[in-house]
């Protein structure tokens, strides 16, 4: 049985499918009009084919969450009227905090991994080029907060992984060898009195 067969079965009879679901999920409640208005008030909408960014807090991996649900899953449910259930709501744009329903599609874990491999975004290393990674790391080292970097570069999960050296470590370690820490940039002697 393929992922599409599972999706078809789930969409036809979701309660029966729950017995076979491998992925635990929380069923999405009925979304009221008031909640929908509140949700869209936190979305920065651009053109209909552009990314619509979430204007609220995001996780360390760049995903927006609202009332215990990922914002892109809520966006998908509002746009289609379908609870994604145990399926992944994948981004065609690869921007974690994008909530544009045109960029979202329903898939299985395998579909998501195949999309990841096809686009070469495994290990968060291909979102930025080396010069951008160096810029992010040096800006953070010079005192720019990670939240300002998130706003500037938009890929908060990747920015977080760069500044914590979870990704691009070969580049950041090289920069650490070449540039002193900001503590050593001060020429003022320490005087406790």
Buried (B, 14 or more C-beta within 10 A) or exposed (E): EEBEEBBEBBBEEBEEBEEEBEEEBEEBEEBEEEBEEEBEEBBEEEEEEBBBBBEBEBBBBBBBBBEEBBBBBBBBBBEEEBBBBBBBBBBEBBBBBBBBBBBBBBBBEEBBEEBBEEEEBEEBBEBBEEEBBBBBBBBBBEEBEBEEBBEEBBBBBBBBBBBEBBBBEEBBEEBBEEBEEEEEEEEEEEEEE
